[in-house]
Amino acid sequence: MKNFLLFALLFLSLTHFSAMAQTAEIFSTKSGAIQGYDPVAYFKAGKALKGQAAYKTTWKGATWYFANAENLAAFKTQPEKYAPQYGGYCAYAVSQGYTAKIDPEAWKIVKGKLYLNYNAQVQKTWEGQQTDFIQKANQNWPKIINKQ
């Protein structure tokens, strides 16, 4: 009986901690979503631009920064259009069934969607089979985000 109670306690503890470790919908650091980079700039400027504290908003529980008021307004109007895929986690990692942080400089827009990757080397690997990796990531993302 004592062993059963210990097992039950351990099981409940593990269940509690795994629920606490649930993947956040948006990858965010102390610097905000995309490590403080402007998601709209990837589309409009064609490059990664650091956002400024004067231009920020909160969306899906994360703080998003923008290079200017125009980009902030565009995001507020259509956040789904500009937000990175897979909550801003590494696209390659999601295609492999897990999450990883990103380098805001390792990015690509494919068919109007922003994809971020861990670093330039992973980005190069991802670009080699991006269609397959996107398909796999699209299948994995709901499982990852809903994992409990």
N, CA, C and O atoms as a GROMACS GRO file, in nm:
protein
  592
    1MET      N    1   0.083  -0.119   0.000
    1MET     CA    2   0.000   0.000   0.000
    1MET      C    3   0.087   0.126   0.000
    1MET      O    4   0.058   0.223  -0.069
    2LYS      N    5   0.194   0.122   0.078
    2LYS     CA    6   0.285   0.236   0.086
    2LYS      C    7   0.347   0.264  -0.051
    2LYS      O    8   0.357   0.380  -0.092
    3ASN      N    9   0.388   0.158  -0.122
    3ASN     CA   10   0.446   0.176  -0.255
    3ASN      C   11   0.344   0.234  -0.352
    3ASN      O   12   0.378   0.318  -0.436
    4PHE      N   13   0.220   0.190  -0.341
    4PHE     CA   14   0.115   0.243  -0.428
    4PHE      C   15   0.096   0.393  -0.405
    4PHE      O   16   0.082   0.469  -0.500
    5LEU      N   17   0.094   0.434  -0.279
    5LEU     CA   18   0.078   0.577  -0.248
    5LEU      C   19   0.195   0.659  -0.300
    5LEU      O   20   0.175   0.769  -0.351
    6LEU      N   21   0.316   0.607  -0.286
    6LEU     CA   22   0.433   0.677  -0.339
    6LEU      C   23   0.425   0.688  -0.491
    6LEU      O   24   0.453   0.794  -0.548
    7PHE      N   25   0.386   0.579  -0.556
    7PHE     CA   26   0.370   0.580  -0.701
    7PHE      C   27   0.264   0.682  -0.743
    7PHE      O   28   0.286   0.760  -0.836
    8ALA      N   29   0.151   0.683  -0.675
    8ALA     CA   30   0.042   0.777  -0.708
    8ALA      C   31   0.088   0.921  -0.690
    8ALA      O   32   0.058   1.007  -0.772
    9LEU      N   33   0.160   0.947  -0.583
    9LEU     CA   34   0.212   1.082  -0.558
    9LEU      C   35   0.310   1.123  -0.666
    9LEU      O   36   0.304   1.236  -0.716
   10LEU      N   37   0.399   1.033  -0.704
   10LEU     CA   38   0.496   1.061  -0.809
   10LEU      C   39   0.423   1.088  -0.941
   10LEU      O   40   0.457   1.183  -1.012
   11PHE      N   41   0.326   1.005  -0.974
   11PHE     CA   42   0.250   1.022  -1.098
   11PHE      C   43   0.180   1.157  -1.102
   11PHE      O   44   0.186   1.227  -1.204
   12LEU      N   45   0.115   1.195  -0.994
   12LEU     CA   46   0.045   1.324  -0.989
   12LEU      C   47   0.143   1.440  -1.000
   12LEU      O   48   0.113   1.540  -1.065
   13SER      N   49   0.259   1.427  -0.938
   13SER     CA   50   0.361   1.532  -0.947
   13SER      C   51   0.409   1.548  -1.090
   13SER      O   52   0.420   1.660  -1.139
   14LEU      N   53   0.438   1.437  -1.156
   14LEU     CA   54   0.486   1.443  -1.294
   14LEU      C   55   0.379   1.500  -1.387
   14LEU      O   56   0.411   1.579  -1.476
   15THR      N   57   0.256   1.462  -1.366
   15THR     CA   58   0.146   1.515  -1.446
   15THR      C   59   0.135   1.665  -1.427
   15THR      O   60   0.116   1.740  -1.524
   16HIS      N   61   0.146   1.710  -1.304
   16HIS     CA   62   0.138   1.853  -1.273
   16HIS      C   63   0.252   1.929  -1.342
   16HIS      O   64   0.228   2.032  -1.404
   17PHE      N   65   0.374   1.879  -1.331
   17PHE     CA   66   0.488   1.950  -1.388
   17PHE      C   67   0.486   1.946  -1.540
   17PHE      O   68   0.528   2.043  -1.603
   18SER      N   69   0.439   1.839  -1.602
   18SER     CA   70   0.433   1.836  -1.747
   18SER      C   71   0.328   1.934  -1.798
   18SER      O   72   0.347   1.994  -1.904
   19ALA      N   73   0.220   1.951  -1.726
   19ALA     CA   74   0.119   2.050  -1.765
   19ALA      C   75   0.176   2.190  -1.753
   19ALA      O   76   0.147   2.278  -1.834
   20MET      N   77   0.259   2.212  -1.650
   20MET     CA   78   0.322   2.343  -1.633
   20MET      C   79   0.422   2.370  -1.745
   20MET      O   80   0.446   2.486  -1.779
   21ALA      N   81   0.480   2.265  -1.802
   21ALA     CA   82   0.582   2.280  -1.906
   21ALA      C   83   0.521   2.291  -2.045
   21ALA      O   84   0.593   2.281  -2.145
   22GLN      N   85   0.392   2.310  -2.053
   22GLN     CA   86   0.325   2.319  -2.182
   22GLN      C   87   0.390   2.428  -2.266
   22GLN      O   88   0.428   2.533  -2.215
   23THR      N   89   0.402   2.403  -2.394
   23THR     CA   90   0.464   2.497  -2.486
   23THR      C   91   0.379   2.623  -2.498
   23THR      O   92   0.258   2.616  -2.522
   24ALA      N   93   0.442   2.739  -2.481
   24ALA     CA   94   0.372   2.866  -2.499
   24ALA      C   95   0.339   2.882  -2.647
   24ALA      O   96   0.416   2.840  -2.734
   25GLU      N   97   0.226   2.942  -2.676
   25GLU     CA   98   0.184   2.958  -2.816
   25GLU      C   99   0.280   3.047  -2.894
   25GLU      O  100   0.304   3.024  -3.012
   26ILE      N  101   0.335   3.148  -2.828
   26ILE     CA  102   0.429   3.240  -2.892
   26ILE      C  103   0.563   3.230  -2.821
   26ILE      O  104   0.570   3.242  -2.698
   27PHE      N  105   0.670   3.208  -2.898
   27PHE     CA  106   0.805   3.206  -2.840
   27PHE      C  107   0.843   3.351  -2.810
   27PHE      O  108   0.846   3.436  -2.899
   28SER      N  109   0.873   3.376  -2.684
   28SER     CA  110   0.905   3.511  -2.642
   28SER      C  111   1.016   3.508  -2.538
   28SER      O  112   1.020   3.420  -2.453
   29THR      N  113   1.106   3.605  -2.548
   29THR     CA  114   1.214   3.619  -2.450
   29THR      C  115   1.189   3.748  -2.372
   29THR      O  116   1.085   3.812  -2.389
   30LYS      N  117   1.282   3.785  -2.288
   30LYS     CA  118   1.271   3.912  -2.215
   30LYS      C  119   1.264   4.029  -2.313
   30LYS      O  120   1.211   4.135  -2.280
   31SER      N  121   1.317   4.009  -2.433
   31SER     CA  122   1.315   4.112  -2.537
   31SER      C  123   1.185   4.116  -2.614
   31SER      O  124   1.165   4.203  -2.699
   32GLY      N  125   1.095   4.020  -2.587
   32GLY     CA  126   0.968   4.014  -2.657
   32GLY      C  127   0.966   3.905  -2.763
   32GLY      O  128   1.060   3.827  -2.776
   33ALA      N  129   0.856   3.902  -2.838
   33ALA     CA  130   0.844   3.807  -2.949
   33ALA      C  131   0.951   3.840  -3.053
   33ALA      O  132   0.986   3.956  -3.071
   34ILE      N  133   1.000   3.740  -3.119
   34ILE     CA  134   1.108   3.752  -3.220
   34ILE      C  135   1.228   3.828  -3.162
   34ILE      O  136   1.298   3.899  -3.234
   35GLN      N  137   1.249   3.813  -3.033
   35GLN     CA  138   1.360   3.878  -2.963
   35GLN      C  139   1.362   4.029  -2.986
   35GLN      O  140   1.469   4.091  -2.993
   36GLY      N  141   1.243   4.087  -2.998
   36GLY     CA  142   1.231   4.232  -3.013
   36GLY      C  143   1.238   4.281  -3.156
   36GLY      O  144   1.239   4.402  -3.179
   37TYR      N  145   1.242   4.191  -3.253
   37TYR     CA  146   1.246   4.233  -3.393
   37TYR      C  147   1.105   4.259  -3.444
   37TYR      O  148   1.007   4.205  -3.393
   38ASP      N  149   1.097   4.343  -3.546
   38ASP     CA  150   0.971   4.386  -3.606
   38ASP      C  151   0.922   4.282  -3.708
   38ASP      O  152   0.988   4.264  -3.810
   39PRO      N  153   0.810   4.214  -3.682
   39PRO     CA  154   0.762   4.113  -3.778
   39PRO      C  155   0.719   4.172  -3.912
   39PRO      O  156   0.731   4.106  -4.015
   40VAL      N  157   0.669   4.293  -3.912
   40VAL     CA  158   0.622   4.356  -4.035
   40VAL      C  159   0.739   4.394  -4.124
   40VAL      O  160   0.727   4.392  -4.247
   41ALA      N  161   0.852   4.429  -4.066
   41ALA     CA  162   0.969   4.471  -4.143
   41ALA      C  163   1.019   4.361  -4.237
   41ALA      O  164   1.070   4.391  -4.345
   42TYR      N  165   1.006   4.236  -4.197
   42TYR     CA  166   1.048   4.127  -4.286
   42TYR      C  167   0.973   4.137  -4.420
   42TYR      O  168   1.031   4.111  -4.525
   43PHE      N  169   0.847   4.173  -4.414
   43PHE     CA  170   0.764   4.182  -4.534
   43PHE      C  171   0.785   4.314  -4.607
   43PHE      O  172   0.799   4.316  -4.730
   44LYS      N  173   0.786   4.424  -4.534
   44LYS     CA  174   0.789   4.557  -4.598
   44LYS      C  175   0.930   4.605  -4.632
   44LYS      O  176   0.949   4.669  -4.735
   45ALA      N  177   1.028   4.577  -4.546
   45ALA     CA  178   1.165   4.622  -4.571
   45ALA      C  179   1.251   4.510  -4.630
   45ALA      O  180   1.359   4.536  -4.683
   46GLY      N  181   1.203   4.388  -4.622
   46GLY     CA  182   1.280   4.275  -4.675
   46GLY      C  183   1.402   4.242  -4.593
   46GLY      O  184   1.497   4.181  -4.643
   47LYS      N  185   1.401   4.283  -4.466
   47LYS     CA  186   1.513   4.252  -4.378
   47LYS      C  187   1.467   4.252  -4.233
   47LYS      O  188   1.360   4.302  -4.199
   48ALA      N  189   1.552   4.196  -4.149
   48ALA     CA  190   1.524   4.192  -4.005
   48ALA      C  191   1.560   4.327  -3.945
   48ALA      O  192   1.674   4.373  -3.957
   49LEU      N  193   1.464   4.391  -3.881
   49LEU     CA  194   1.487   4.519  -3.814
   49LEU      C  195   1.445   4.510  -3.669
   49LEU      O  196   1.338   4.457  -3.638
   50LYS      N  197   1.528   4.561  -3.582
   50LYS     CA  198   1.496   4.564  -3.440
   50LYS      C  199   1.383   4.664  -3.417
   50LYS      O  200   1.384   4.774  -3.472
   51GLY      N  201   1.287   4.625  -3.335
   51GLY     CA  202   1.179   4.715  -3.300
   51GLY      C  203   1.222   4.815  -3.193
   51GLY      O  204   1.330   4.801  -3.134
   52GLN      N  205   1.139   4.915  -3.169
   52GLN     CA  206   1.168   5.017  -3.070
   52GLN      C  207   1.061   5.016  -2.962
   52GLN      O  208   0.944   4.986  -2.988
   53ALA      N  209   1.101   5.050  -2.842
   53ALA     CA  210   1.010   5.048  -2.727
   53ALA      C  211   0.890   5.140  -2.746
   53ALA      O  212   0.784   5.116  -2.689
   54ALA      N  213   0.905   5.245  -2.825
   54ALA     CA  214   0.795   5.340  -2.848
   54ALA      C  215   0.682   5.279  -2.931
   54ALA      O  216   0.570   5.328  -2.929
   55TYR      N  217   0.714   5.172  -3.003
   55TYR     CA  218   0.615   5.109  -3.091
   55TYR      C  219   0.600   4.963  -3.053
   55TYR      O  220   0.673   4.877  -3.102
   56LYS      N  221   0.505   4.936  -2.965
   56LYS     CA  222   0.485   4.798  -2.921
   56LYS      C  223   0.338   4.770  -2.896
   56LYS      O  224   0.257   4.861  -2.876
   57THR      N  225   0.306   4.642  -2.898
   57THR     CA  226   0.170   4.597  -2.867
   57THR      C  227   0.179   4.458  -2.805
   57THR      O  228   0.282   4.391  -2.814
   58THR      N  229   0.071   4.416  -2.743
   58THR     CA  230   0.063   4.281  -2.688
   58THR      C  231  -0.037   4.202  -2.771
   58THR      O  232  -0.148   4.249  -2.797
   59TRP      N  233   0.003   4.084  -2.811
   59TRP     CA  234  -0.083   3.995  -2.889
   59TRP      C  235  -0.053   3.851  -2.850
   59TRP      O  236   0.063   3.811  -2.848
   60LYS      N  237  -0.155   3.775  -2.819
   60LYS     CA  238  -0.143   3.635  -2.776
   60LYS      C  239  -0.044   3.620  -2.660
   60LYS      O  240   0.032   3.524  -2.655
   61GLY      N  241  -0.048   3.715  -2.568
   61GLY     CA  242   0.031   3.706  -2.447
   61GLY      C  243   0.176   3.745  -2.460
   61GLY      O  244   0.252   3.735  -2.363
   62ALA      N  245   0.218   3.789  -2.577
   62ALA     CA  246   0.358   3.829  -2.598
   62ALA      C  247   0.364   3.977  -2.637
   62ALA      O  248   0.268   4.032  -2.693
   63THR      N  249   0.476   4.039  -2.607
   63THR     CA  250   0.498   4.178  -2.647
   63THR      C  251   0.571   4.178  -2.781
   63THR      O  252   0.673   4.110  -2.798
   64TRP      N  253   0.518   4.254  -2.875
   64TRP     CA  254   0.574   4.265  -3.009
   64TRP      C  255   0.623   4.408  -3.030
   64TRP      O  256   0.554   4.503  -2.995
   65TYR      N  257   0.742   4.422  -3.085
   65TYR     CA  258   0.803   4.554  -3.108
   65TYR      C  259   0.812   4.582  -3.258
   65TYR      O  260   0.821   4.491  -3.340
   66PHE      N  261   0.808   4.711  -3.290
   66PHE     CA  262   0.805   4.754  -3.430
   66PHE      C  263   0.903   4.868  -3.452
   66PHE      O  264   0.933   4.944  -3.360
   67ALA      N  265   0.951   4.880  -3.576
   67ALA     CA  266   1.048   4.983  -3.610
   67ALA      C  267   0.983   5.120  -3.622
   67ALA      O  268   1.049   5.222  -3.605
   68ASN      N  269   0.853   5.123  -3.651
   68ASN     CA  270   0.785   5.251  -3.669
   68ASN      C  271   0.634   5.236  -3.647
   68ASN      O  272   0.582   5.124  -3.634
   69ALA      N  273   0.565   5.349  -3.644
   69ALA     CA  274   0.420   5.350  -3.618
   69ALA      C  275   0.342   5.282  -3.730
   69ALA      O  276   0.240   5.218  -3.705
   70GLU      N  277   0.389   5.296  -3.853
   70GLU     CA  278   0.321   5.234  -3.968
   70GLU      C  279   0.320   5.082  -3.955
   70GLU      O  280   0.218   5.017  -3.980
   71ASN      N  281   0.433   5.024  -3.917
   71ASN     CA  282   0.440   4.879  -3.901
   71ASN      C  283   0.355   4.831  -3.784
   71ASN      O  284   0.290   4.726  -3.792
   72LEU      N  285   0.354   4.908  -3.677
   72LEU     CA  286   0.269   4.875  -3.562
   72LEU      C  287   0.122   4.873  -3.604
   72LEU      O  288   0.049   4.780  -3.569
   73ALA      N  289   0.080   4.974  -3.678
   73ALA     CA  290  -0.060   4.982  -3.724
   73ALA      C  291  -0.094   4.865  -3.816
   73ALA      O  292  -0.203   4.809  -3.807
   74ALA      N  293  -0.002   4.829  -3.904
   74ALA     CA  294  -0.025   4.717  -3.995
   74ALA      C  295  -0.043   4.587  -3.917
   74ALA      O  296  -0.131   4.506  -3.949
   75PHE      N  297   0.039   4.566  -3.816
   75PHE     CA  298   0.029   4.445  -3.735
   75PHE      C  299  -0.102   4.441  -3.657
   75PHE      O  300  -0.168   4.338  -3.650
   76LYS      N  301  -0.139   4.554  -3.599
   76LYS     CA  302  -0.263   4.559  -3.522
   76LYS      C  303  -0.384   4.527  -3.610
   76LYS      O  304  -0.482   4.468  -3.563
   77THR      N  305  -0.378   4.566  -3.736
   77THR     CA  306  -0.487   4.540  -3.830
   77THR      C  307  -0.492   4.394  -3.873
   77THR      O  308  -0.600   4.336  -3.884
   78GLN      N  309  -0.375   4.333  -3.897
   78GLN     CA  310  -0.368   4.195  -3.946
   78GLN      C  311  -0.254   4.118  -3.880
   78GLN      O  312  -0.157   4.083  -3.948
   79PRO      N  313  -0.262   4.090  -3.752
   79PRO     CA  314  -0.150   4.022  -3.685
   79PRO      C  315  -0.119   3.884  -3.743
   79PRO      O  316  -0.002   3.846  -3.751
   80GLU      N  317  -0.220   3.810  -3.784
   80GLU     CA  318  -0.197   3.675  -3.840
   80GLU      C  319  -0.117   3.681  -3.970
   80GLU      O  320  -0.044   3.587  -4.003
   81LYS      N  321  -0.130   3.790  -4.043
   81LYS     CA  322  -0.057   3.805  -4.170
   81LYS      C  323   0.093   3.821  -4.145
   81LYS      O  324   0.174   3.771  -4.223
   82TYR      N  325   0.129   3.890  -4.038
   82TYR     CA  326   0.269   3.923  -4.014
   82TYR      C  327   0.340   3.836  -3.910
   82TYR      O  328   0.462   3.825  -3.911
   83ALA      N  329   0.265   3.775  -3.823
   83ALA     CA  330   0.327   3.693  -3.718
   83ALA      C  331   0.396   3.572  -3.781
   83ALA      O  332   0.346   3.516  -3.878
   84PRO      N  333   0.510   3.533  -3.726
   84PRO     CA  334   0.580   3.417  -3.782
   84PRO      C  335   0.502   3.287  -3.759
   84PRO      O  336   0.423   3.276  -3.665
   85GLN      N  337   0.526   3.192  -3.844
   85GLN     CA  338   0.463   3.062  -3.832
   85GLN      C  339   0.515   2.991  -3.706
   85GLN      O  340   0.624   3.019  -3.658
   86TYR      N  341   0.435   2.902  -3.655
   86TYR     CA  342   0.470   2.818  -3.539
   86TYR      C  343   0.505   2.901  -3.416
   86TYR      O  344   0.591   2.864  -3.336
   87GLY      N  345   0.436   3.015  -3.402
   87GLY     CA  346   0.454   3.098  -3.285
   87GLY      C  347   0.591   3.162  -3.273
   87GLY      O  348   0.629   3.211  -3.167
   88GLY      N  349   0.666   3.162  -3.383
   88GLY     CA  350   0.800   3.220  -3.379
   88GLY      C  351   0.907   3.123  -3.333
   88GLY      O  352   1.022   3.164  -3.312
   89TYR      N  353   0.872   2.997  -3.316
   89TYR     CA  354   0.974   2.896  -3.285
   89TYR      C  355   1.046   2.858  -3.414
   89TYR      O  356   0.997   2.888  -3.523
   90CYS      N  357   1.159   2.793  -3.401
   90CYS     CA  358   1.237   2.747  -3.516
   90CYS      C  359   1.153   2.654  -3.604
   90CYS      O  360   1.103   2.552  -3.557
   91ALA      N  361   1.139   2.690  -3.731
   91ALA     CA  362   1.057   2.611  -3.824
   91ALA      C  363   1.116   2.472  -3.845
   91ALA      O  364   1.041   2.374  -3.854
   92TYR      N  365   1.248   2.462  -3.852
   92TYR     CA  366   1.310   2.331  -3.869
   92TYR      C  367   1.282   2.243  -3.748
   92TYR      O  368   1.245   2.126  -3.763
   93ALA      N  369   1.297   2.297  -3.629
   93ALA     CA  370   1.273   2.219  -3.507
   93ALA      C  371   1.130   2.168  -3.503
   93ALA      O  372   1.106   2.051  -3.470
   94VAL      N  373   1.034   2.253  -3.537
   94VAL     CA  374   0.894   2.211  -3.537
   94VAL      C  375   0.873   2.098  -3.638
   94VAL      O  376   0.795   2.007  -3.614
   95SER      N  377   0.943   2.105  -3.752
   95SER     CA  378   0.930   1.997  -3.851
   95SER      C  379   0.984   1.864  -3.797
   95SER      O  380   0.946   1.757  -3.845
   96GLN      N  381   1.071   1.872  -3.698
   96GLN     CA  382   1.128   1.752  -3.637
   96GLN      C  383   1.052   1.709  -3.511
   96GLN      O  384   1.085   1.608  -3.450
   97GLY      N  385   0.951   1.788  -3.473
   97GLY     CA  386   0.865   1.749  -3.362
   97GLY      C  387   0.898   1.812  -3.228
   97GLY      O  388   0.850   1.765  -3.125
   98TYR      N  389   0.978   1.917  -3.226
   98TYR     CA  390   1.011   1.985  -3.101
   98TYR      C  391   1.020   2.135  -3.126
   98TYR      O  392   1.006   2.180  -3.240
   99THR      N  393   1.044   2.214  -3.022
   99THR     CA  394   1.060   2.358  -3.038
   99THR      C  395   1.203   2.398  -3.004
   99THR      O  396   1.272   2.330  -2.928
  100ALA      N  397   1.245   2.509  -3.061
  100ALA     CA  398   1.377   2.564  -3.034
  100ALA      C  399   1.370   2.715  -3.053
  100ALA      O  400   1.285   2.766  -3.126
  101LYS      N  401   1.461   2.785  -2.988
  101LYS     CA  402   1.468   2.930  -3.002
  101LYS      C  403   1.511   2.964  -3.145
  101LYS      O  404   1.543   2.876  -3.224
  102ILE      N  405   1.513   3.092  -3.175
  102ILE     CA  406   1.545   3.136  -3.311
  102ILE      C  407   1.650   3.246  -3.311
  102ILE      O  408   1.677   3.309  -3.209
  103ASP      N  409   1.708   3.267  -3.428
  103ASP     CA  410   1.791   3.383  -3.457
  103ASP      C  411   1.707   3.469  -3.550
  103ASP      O  412   1.674   3.425  -3.660
  104PRO      N  413   1.670   3.590  -3.510
  104PRO     CA  414   1.584   3.673  -3.594
  104PRO      C  415   1.642   3.702  -3.733
  104PRO      O  416   1.570   3.742  -3.824
  105GLU      N  417   1.773   3.681  -3.749
  105GLU     CA  418   1.837   3.703  -3.879
  105GLU      C  419   1.827   3.580  -3.969
  105GLU      O  420   1.860   3.588  -4.088
  106ALA      N  421   1.782   3.467  -3.917
  106ALA     CA  422   1.766   3.343  -3.995
  106ALA      C  423   1.618   3.328  -4.030
  106ALA      O  424   1.542   3.268  -3.954
  107TRP      N  425   1.578   3.383  -4.142
  107TRP     CA  426   1.436   3.392  -4.176
  107TRP      C  427   1.414   3.378  -4.326
  107TRP      O  428   1.506   3.391  -4.407
  108LYS      N  429   1.290   3.350  -4.362
  108LYS     CA  430   1.251   3.347  -4.502
  108LYS      C  431   1.099   3.359  -4.510
  108LYS      O  432   1.026   3.305  -4.426
  109ILE      N  433   1.053   3.430  -4.611
  109ILE     CA  434   0.910   3.438  -4.639
  109ILE      C  435   0.881   3.342  -4.754
  109ILE      O  436   0.941   3.351  -4.861
  110VAL      N  437   0.788   3.250  -4.730
  110VAL     CA  438   0.748   3.152  -4.830
  110VAL      C  439   0.597   3.160  -4.846
  110VAL      O  440   0.522   3.142  -4.749
  111LYS      N  441   0.553   3.188  -4.967
  111LYS     CA  442   0.409   3.199  -4.996
  111LYS      C  443   0.338   3.292  -4.897
  111LYS      O  444   0.230   3.261  -4.848
  112GLY      N  445   0.402   3.406  -4.870
  112GLY     CA  446   0.342   3.507  -4.784
  112GLY      C  447   0.344   3.478  -4.635
  112GLY      O  448   0.275   3.545  -4.558
  113LYS      N  449   0.424   3.379  -4.594
  113LYS     CA  450   0.432   3.345  -4.452
  113LYS      C  451   0.577   3.353  -4.406
  113LYS      O  452   0.670   3.313  -4.477
  114LEU      N  453   0.595   3.405  -4.284
  114LEU     CA  454   0.728   3.423  -4.227
  114LEU      C  455   0.770   3.300  -4.147
  114LEU      O  456   0.697   3.253  -4.060
  115TYR      N  457   0.888   3.248  -4.180
  115TYR     CA  458   0.945   3.134  -4.109
  115TYR      C  459   1.079   3.176  -4.050
  115TYR      O  460   1.160   3.240  -4.116
  116LEU      N  461   1.101   3.140  -3.925
  116LEU     CA  462   1.225   3.171  -3.855
  116LEU      C  463   1.296   3.040  -3.821
  116LEU      O  464   1.233   2.936  -3.805
  117ASN      N  465   1.429   3.048  -3.811
  117ASN     CA  466   1.507   2.929  -3.776
  117ASN      C  467   1.610   2.959  -3.669
  117ASN      O  468   1.637   3.075  -3.636
  118TYR      N  469   1.667   2.852  -3.616
  118TYR     CA  470   1.760   2.859  -3.503
  118TYR      C  471   1.884   2.943  -3.533
  118TYR      O  472   1.923   3.027  -3.452
  119ASN      N  473   1.944   2.921  -3.649
  119ASN     CA  474   2.062   2.998  -3.690
  119ASN      C  475   2.080   2.984  -3.841
  119ASN      O  476   2.000   2.918  -3.907
  120ALA      N  477   2.185   3.045  -3.896
  120ALA     CA  478   2.207   3.044  -4.041
  120ALA      C  479   2.232   2.903  -4.094
  120ALA      O  480   2.188   2.870  -4.204
  121GLN      N  481   2.301   2.820  -4.018
  121GLN     CA  482   2.329   2.684  -4.062
  121GLN      C  483   2.200   2.601  -4.070
  121GLN      O  484   2.177   2.531  -4.169
  122VAL      N  485   2.117   2.610  -3.969
  122VAL     CA  486   1.989   2.540  -3.970
  122VAL      C  487   1.901   2.596  -4.082
  122VAL      O  488   1.829   2.521  -4.148
  123GLN      N  489   1.907   2.726  -4.102
  123GLN     CA  490   1.830   2.789  -4.210
  123GLN      C  491   1.868   2.728  -4.345
  123GLN      O  492   1.781   2.698  -4.427
  124LYS      N  493   1.997   2.709  -4.366
  124LYS     CA  494   2.044   2.651  -4.493
  124LYS      C  495   1.991   2.509  -4.510
  124LYS      O  496   1.947   2.472  -4.619
  125THR      N  497   1.995   2.430  -4.403
  125THR     CA  498   1.940   2.294  -4.407
  125THR      C  499   1.791   2.298  -4.439
  125THR      O  500   1.743   2.224  -4.524
  126TRP      N  501   1.720   2.386  -4.370
  126TRP     CA  502   1.575   2.400  -4.389
  126TRP      C  503   1.543   2.439  -4.533
  126TRP      O  504   1.450   2.385  -4.593
  127GLU      N  505   1.618   2.532  -4.590
  127GLU     CA  506   1.592   2.578  -4.727
  127GLU      C  507   1.613   2.466  -4.829
  127GLU      O  508   1.550   2.466  -4.935
  128GLY      N  509   1.700   2.370  -4.798
  128GLY     CA  510   1.726   2.259  -4.889
  128GLY      C  511   1.604   2.173  -4.916
  128GLY      O  512   1.591   2.115  -5.023
  129GLN      N  513   1.514   2.165  -4.819
  129GLN     CA  514   1.392   2.085  -4.834
  129GLN      C  515   1.274   2.158  -4.771
  129GLN      O  516   1.190   2.097  -4.704
  130GLN      N  517   1.268   2.289  -4.792
  130GLN     CA  518   1.170   2.370  -4.720
  130GLN      C  519   1.026   2.325  -4.741
  130GLN      O  520   0.947   2.329  -4.647
  131THR      N  521   0.990   2.282  -4.860
  131THR     CA  522   0.852   2.238  -4.883
  131THR      C  523   0.817   2.120  -4.794
  131THR      O  524   0.711   2.117  -4.731
  132ASP      N  525   0.906   2.021  -4.789
  132ASP     CA  526   0.884   1.904  -4.704
  132ASP      C  527   0.883   1.942  -4.556
  132ASP      O  528   0.799   1.896  -4.480
  133PHE      N  529   0.978   2.028  -4.516
  133PHE     CA  530   0.987   2.068  -4.376
  133PHE      C  531   0.863   2.148  -4.334
  133PHE      O  532   0.815   2.133  -4.222
  134ILE      N  533   0.813   2.233  -4.422
  134ILE     CA  534   0.692   2.309  -4.390
  134ILE      C  535   0.573   2.214  -4.373
  134ILE      O  536   0.494   2.229  -4.280
  135GLN      N  537   0.562   2.118  -4.462
  135GLN     CA  538   0.452   2.021  -4.452
  135GLN      C  539   0.460   1.944  -4.320
  135GLN      O  540   0.359   1.925  -4.253
  136LYS      N  541   0.580   1.898  -4.284
  136LYS     CA  542   0.598   1.824  -4.158
  136LYS      C  543   0.568   1.914  -4.038
  136LYS      O  544   0.503   1.872  -3.942
  137ALA      N  545   0.617   2.037  -4.044
  137ALA     CA  546   0.594   2.130  -3.932
  137ALA      C  547   0.445   2.161  -3.917
  137ALA      O  548   0.394   2.170  -3.806
  138ASN      N  549   0.376   2.178  -4.030
  138ASN     CA  550   0.232   2.203  -4.024
  138ASN      C  551   0.158   2.087  -3.957
  138ASN      O  552   0.060   2.108  -3.885
  139GLN      N  553   0.205   1.966  -3.979
  139GLN     CA  554   0.145   1.848  -3.915
  139GLN      C  555   0.182   1.842  -3.767
  139GLN      O  556   0.099   1.805  -3.684
  140ASN      N  557   0.306   1.877  -3.733
  140ASN     CA  558   0.354   1.866  -3.595
  140ASN      C  559   0.306   1.977  -3.503
  140ASN      O  560   0.285   1.954  -3.384
  141TRP      N  561   0.287   2.097  -3.556
  141TRP     CA  562   0.258   2.213  -3.472
  141TRP      C  563   0.137   2.194  -3.381
  141TRP      O  564   0.147   2.223  -3.262
  142PRO      N  565   0.023   2.146  -3.431
  142PRO     CA  566  -0.091   2.128  -3.339
  142PRO      C  567  -0.060   2.031  -3.225
  142PRO      O  568  -0.105   2.051  -3.113
  143LYS      N  569   0.017   1.927  -3.254
  143LYS     CA  570   0.053   1.831  -3.149
  143LYS      C  571   0.146   1.896  -3.047
  143LYS      O  572   0.133   1.873  -2.926
  144ILE      N  573   0.239   1.976  -3.095
  144ILE     CA  574   0.336   2.041  -3.006
  144ILE      C  575   0.266   2.142  -2.916
  144ILE      O  576   0.287   2.144  -2.795
  145ILE      N  577   0.184   2.226  -2.975
  145ILE     CA  578   0.121   2.334  -2.899
  145ILE      C  579   0.014   2.281  -2.802
  145ILE      O  580  -0.012   2.343  -2.699
  146ASN      N  581  -0.046   2.168  -2.836
  146ASN     CA  582  -0.150   2.112  -2.749
  146ASN      C  583  -0.098   2.004  -2.657
  146ASN      O  584  -0.176   1.943  -2.583
  147LYS      N  585   0.032   1.981  -2.660
  147LYS     CA  586   0.092   1.877  -2.576
  147LYS      C  587   0.074   1.912  -2.430
  147LYS      O  588   0.098   2.026  -2.388
  148GLN      N  589   0.032   1.815  -2.353
  148GLN     CA  590   0.014   1.839  -2.209
  148GLN      C  591   0.075   1.729  -2.128
  148GLN      O  592   0.069   1.733  -2.005
   0.00000   0.00000   0.00000
